[in-house]
Amino acid sequence: MTDMLQTPRPLDSGQFLVAALYHFAAFARFADFREPLQAVCDDNGVKGTLLLAHEGINGTIAGPEEGIRTVLAFLRAQPEFVGLEHKESWTSSMPFLRMKARLKKEIVTMGVENIDPNKIVGTYVAPKDWNALISDPDTLVIDTRNDYETAIGMFRGAVDPNTKSFREFPDWVKNNADLAAKPKIAMYCTGGIRCEKATAFMKEQGFDEVYHLKGGILKYLEDMPEEESLWDGACFVFDDRVSVTHGLKEGEHTLCHACRQPLTPQDLLSPHHEHGVTCIHCYDSRTEEDRQRYRQRQRQMDLAKKRGERHLGS
């Protein structure tokens, strides 16, 4: 991961710095920290979402480079977050509408009580060592992300649990006894946070050799030369870029505003695609009443764009 060292800004980068971060720590004062955190982000032109809970912090923010550096320094000045790491990339337009510092029960929702990555967790594997691990025939590779994420990119040979939410992952593990067929399990997710809990859960379920990709797919795509990569496709990200590819370059995907599924340029050619209304993924599940409502919303968004504004429903 990128930590307190600043990475050089690429010559062809955009003007906004995006920082993805998480940190597990005992954080009893998380509720009192929300307002000061919101204020320092607002004062520095930083937008995005940061989740605060008793177990730590998680989120993605974007803004001018100086503003992002100031917020990161503020976080690392807190005794709970001294060791906080982050991953960064650049984009040409602000990928968030507003800044939200939110209080949550968990910083990543798995729904299993007493899972603490500070006490038990899998073995971290650096991106440079990941290819060798997942190429080992004794290794079972598991993607811990959800189906709309895996649909646009995965590591070669990985198992897709086809989950709709991370809450479904524990039951998927319990219902698949064949996961123990190989001695090693390698797990990965977007930035690493889901694997913190997923590997902790697997260890508690009795799996011994459990590994996870340090820094997640994002760090792998940042560090690994494309010609050596075992990653196929793009990586879904939770902001207006929708996806990134090798070198953390912005991908070609857009988002359906009706069902929030990522769409390829080919998907946009489908007769079932209507911008802002339906797509090939949700056409059959929407009523005409739904479509009329979405069309009205899209008209409001188009009018806001003509005025040089950004509609909050976009």
KETORTOR-247071 format. One record per residue: x, y, z of N, C-alpha, C in turn; residue in three letters. Coordinates in steps of 0.05 Angstrom, whole numbers, plus 5000, padded with zeros to 4 digits. Atoms other than C-alpha are relative to their C-alpha. Layout:
// residues N
XYZXYZXYZALA/...
***
This chain:
// residues 314
501749765000500050005000501750255000MET/498749744997501850734994499650105028THR/500449904973503150995063500750295001ASP/499549714997505951665086501950114979MET/498449915022510751695027498250084977LEU/501649905022507952104970501049894974GLN/499150115026508051764902500150234980THR/499849785021510252194842497450014984PRO/502449965016504452484803500649944971ARG/499650065028504052184733499650244983PRO/500249775018504952674676497350034988LEU/502549995013498352484645497649975019ASP/502150034980494352484710498150235000SER/501949794998488252884726500750185024GLY/499549804979487653444776499149935028GLN/501050084974484153074832501449745009PHE/498750234988487652584879497949845014LEU/501950184987483551984901501649835020VAL/498750164980485551634966498049805012ALA/501750214988482550964987501549915025ALA/498750074975483950775059498249845019LEU/501450124978482050345118502049945021TYR/498350074978484850195186498349885023HIS/501350124977482549715240501450085025PHE/498949924974483549975311497850025020ALA/502049954979479950005377499550305001ALA/500549715004476450675368497450075014PHE/502449964983471650795426498850284995ALA/501049725002471051545411499150064971ARG/500649965029468851445338497750204996PHE/502349815003462251825348500850295003ALA/499149724995465752445376501950094978ASP/498149935021470652425318498750094974PHE/501349955026465552505263500050294992ARG/500249725007464553255266502750134994GLU/497449895007471953445269501049894973PRO/499150115025473352975211498450134977LEU/501649875020467553255170501050294995GLN/499149725003470153965183502650024986ALA/497449985013477353835162499849934970VAL/500550065029474853515097498750234986CYS/501449775013470054085082501950244996ASP/498249775001475354605097502249974979ASP/497950055019480154285048499049904973ASN/501150075026475454154989500049714994GLY/499950295004475453405000497249895002VAL/502650125001469352984982500449695000LYS/499950294999467652244988498449905024GLY/501350124977465451785044502049875018THR/498450144980468951575107498249895022LEU/501750144980465751065153501649985026LEU/498850024973467251085228498549805017LEU/501350194982465850525277501949935023ALA/498450084978468450225341502549854991HIS/497750165010473149795298501950154982GLU/498149855016476350365258498850184979GLY/500849815021475650755194500349874972ILE/499950125027474350585120498750204981ASN/501349835019472850985058501850094977GLY/498549885023475051354995499350304999THR/500449715002476052104988501550104975ILE/498649875023478152564931500050305003ALA/499849714998480253284924502650104989GLY/497449905008486053734908502249875016PRO/497950154987492653424926500650105028GLU/499449894974494153904983497949945020GLU/502250064981487253795013500149715009GLY/499950284993487953035011502449955019ILE/497750034982494953075043499350105028ARG/500749894974492153515098498149815016THR/501850184986486453035114501449745009VAL/498550244992491152435114501850055024LEU/498349934977495952795161498350035025ALA/501849974978490052965206499249735012PHE/500750274991488052235209502349865014LEU/497750144988495051985223501050145026ARG/499449874975495652495279498449895023ALA/501650134979490352095317501449755010GLN/498550234990493451575363499049734990PRO/501050255010488851035336500849944971GLU/499550045029490951155263502950074992PHE/497249945006498451265268501049834976VAL/499050175021499650675222498249984976GLY/501850015023494150835172501450014974LEU/498950005027495850665100497850074980GLU/502049935021492450885036501149934973HIS/499350035028492450764961499050244985LYS/500849755014492151344913500149974970GLU/500149995029490451484841499050284993SER/500849735009488752094799497749994980TRP/502249985018482652304760499550284991THR/500349735012480752884715497650155011SER/502449864989474053034749499449905028SER/500750084973471453014820498149774999MET/501750245002468552314829497849985021PRO/502050004979464152494889498450265000PHE/501749764998458352974899500350155026LEU/500049874974459253114972501949855019ARG/498450144980463152935035498149905022MET/501650124980459952455084501849845020LYS/498850164978463152235150497849875015ALA/502350154990458451695174500749815023ARG/499750194978457651285238498749744993LEU/501050265007456750545228500649805022LYS/499550224981456449895268502649864992LYS/497550135010462049605224501150174977GLU/498949845023466849945175499849844974ILE/500850175023465549355128498149795011VAL/502150164988459148975140500149714992THR/500050295004459848225147497849875016MET/502350114985454648115200500749775019GLY/499250214982458647625242501350135025VAL/499049874975459847805315502849905007GLU/497450064988466747825347502249924980ASN/497850045019470847805283501950245002ILE/498149784995477048225299502649954986ASP/497650045015482548275247502650085016PRO/497649944984487148565301500949765017ASN/499350234983486947895337500749754983LYS/499550235018486747385280499550094971ILE/500349925028487747485205501849824984VAL/498450165018490647135145502850114996GLY/497349915006497747205119500050194976THR/499949805021498947825077502049914978TYR/498350075022501947705008500350264983VAL/499549765016505248284970499349954971ALA/500650045029503148394897502249864985PRO/497850135015510048174873500149705004LYS/500050284993508947494906497449864994ASP/502750105004501647414888499849804977TRP/500250185024502547094819500949715007ASN/498950274994506746524847498049855018ALA/501950144982501646374902497649904985LEU/502550095013495446354858500549814977ILE/499350195021499145954805500749725011SER/499550264986500645404856497649824999ASP/502350185002496144804842498849925027PRO/501050064973495444714918498450245011ASP/501449764990492045404923497350034988THR/502649935009484645554919499750305002LEU/500249715000483546284899497150085001VAL/502849924996477146624923499750304998ILE/500749725003474347294902497850065021ASP/502049954978470747594963498150224993THR/501749785008467248144924497249904991ARG/502750075008460048154899499749974970ASN/500350095028457247924833500350234979ASP/499749785019456848614800502950104997TYR/497149935002464248714815501549794985GLU/498650225014466648034792499249984971THR/500950015027462648114728501850144980ALA/498449855019467648604699503049945002ILE/497250074997474248304723500649825023GLY/499250184979477547744763502849904995MET/497550135005484147404774499549734987PHE/500350255015485146814728499849765018ARG/500350254985482546164757498750045027GLY/501249954974479146494817497149895001ALA/502850094995472646224847498350255006VAL/501949784996466746704845497749905017ASP/502250094983461946624904497250094990PRO/502549895010456547014865498250115022ASN/501549874979454447394927498950274992THR/501249745004449847994926501150215020LYS/498949824980452848284989502049845017SER/497950134984458748135036498749845023PHE/501450154979453647895088499549714992ARG/500550275009452547275045502549825001GLU/497550155002459847075046500349785022PHE/499750224980459946695113498349764995PRO/501750235006454046265093501049844976ASP/498950135024457246125025502349825009TRP/497850164990463445875062499049745014VAL/501150224985459345435109498649794982LYS/501550185017455445135051501749884978ASN/498250115020461544955010502349845013ASN/498050174986465244385044502549944983ALA/497850065018469644284983502250215000ASP/497949794998473444925000502549895013LEU/497850124986477844485043501649804983ALA/498750205017480044054984502950074994ALA/497349925004486444454976501250125025LYS/498949924974491344625032500250315003PRO/499749714998492045365015497650154988LYS/502149835010486745895006501150294998ILE/499149735006488446564974497550174994ALA/502449835003483247124979500850284992MET/499449725008482847814949497450164998TYR/502249815004478248424944501050264989CYS/499249755014478449134918502450135013THR/497849864987482849474970501249855024GLY/498950164979483948935022498349985025GLY/501549994975478849105076498249765004ILE/501850224997473848555062501649745007ARG/498450244995479448035063501050005029CYS/499249994972481448275133498049835016GLU/502150154985474848005159499649724988LYS/500450265013474147445108502149805009ALA/497950194992480847135126499849945030THR/500550054972479447225200497849805004ALA/502350194998472846865191500949724991PHE/499150265010476246305151501849865021MET/498350114979481446215206498349895023LYS/501850104978475946155258498449764992GLU/501450245010472545635214501849764998GLN/498250224999478745205220501949974976GLY/498150015022482345355155502850105010PHE/497349944989489845375168501550204983ASP/498449835017493645665109498250184984GLU/501849805012489646285091501750254994VAL/498449775009492846855051498150214987TYR/501549805015490447515024501950214988HIS/498449825015493048024975500250275014LEU/499549754985496048625012499450244982LYS/500749775016492949264986497949944979GLY/502150075018487948884945500650024970GLY/499749985029486748904870501350274992ILE/499049735007488249654869503150015002LEU/497149994997495349564895501349824979LYS/499050185020496448974848500150144972TYR/500149865026494249394787501950234999LEU/498149784998498649964811502949894996GLU/497250104999504949534820500749814978ASP/499450225018504448964771500150094971MET/500049945029506749074699497949844985PRO/502350135013500948914653500949744986GLU/499250245014505048414613500549765018GLU/499650224981506248004676497549945016GLU/502450014983499248074704498349754995SER/502050225001494347504719497250105004LEU/502649884997488647994724498750034973TRP/501549975024483347974670497750205004ASP/502249814999478648564658500650255015GLY/499749754986477549184700499149965029ALA/500750014971476649314775497850215006CYS/502249824992470049614799500950175024PHE/499549824977470950234844497550155007VAL/502549894990465750574886500050314998PHE/500249725005465951264855499350044971ASP/501049955026464251604790501849904977ASP/498350125021470151294753498949734992ARG/501350265004466350624759502149774999VAL/498050215001472550214741502850114994SER/497249935007480150244736501349754989VAL/498550225012485149824698502950025009THR/497250004992492649704701501150295000HIS/498949734995496550304726497950185012GLY/502349864988489950514759498950224981LEU/501249825020487750854694497049955000LYS/502950025000480351004689499149814978GLU/501050205019476550434656497950124981GLY/501949915020471350464601497149965009GLU/502750064990465350274644498550255008HIS/501849804989459350714660498249855019THR/501850134980453950584712497150054992LEU/502949985004446550444702498950145025CYS/501149854978442950964745497649865012HIS/502350144989437150494754500749775018ALA/499350234984440549864780502950005011CYS/497349974990447650104794502049794990ARG/498250205011450749554751502050144980GLN/498149895020457149714711499349914972PRO/500750055028456149754636502450044982LEU/497949985020461049634580499050174976THR/500949865024460950034515498149834983PRO/501850185015457749414483497249995012GLN/502650004987452249414535498350244992ASP/501549755007450350124514498649974973LEU/501250045026448649864445497549825001LEU/502350184998443249394471497450164997SER/502649875002436049564452498650035027PRO/501249974973434449484526501350225016HIS/498749784985439050054545498750274993HIS/500949725003435950744556501350165022GLU/498349854981440551244588498550105024HIS/501249914975438751354661497449865007GLY/502750124995432650894656500249705003VAL/499750294998434350154642502549924986THR/497850125014439849704618499549704996CYS/500450285005440848984597499749845026ILE/500150144974441448784671497350035014HIS/502449944984435049094697497450044983CYS/502349945017430349174637497649835007TYR/502250184995426148564653498850035028ASP/500949984972425548744727498750275006SER/501149744995422949454718497250024988ARG/502749965011415649654709500150264984THR/500249755015413350214663499950235019GLU/500149794980411950624725502850075009GLU/497249954993419250534746501450164978ASP/498749875022421550754677499250294998ARG/500949725002417351374677501350175023GLN/498749864978420151564745503050054994ARG/497249975007427251454721500450204978TYR/499849805022425951854658499750295011ARG/500349734987423552444700502550085014GLN/497449944987429852404742502150074980ARG/498049955020434152374680499650284987GLN/500549735011430752994652501050225019ARG/499049814981432253364716503150025000GLN/497050015001439553144712501050144975MET/499249875025439953374639499750305002ASP/500449714997437054054657502150125018LEU/497949904981441954134715502650024985ALA/497549995016447653974667500150244982LYS/500149775018445454504618500550265015LYS/499549774983445555004676502850015011ARG/497350014989452654794692500049915029GLY/500250114973450354454756500249704999GLU/500050294999450753744780497749915018ARG/502450104986444253404800500849805021HIS/499350184978444653044867499249714995LEU/500850275006441252434837501749874979GLY/498350125021446752324786501949805011SER/
***
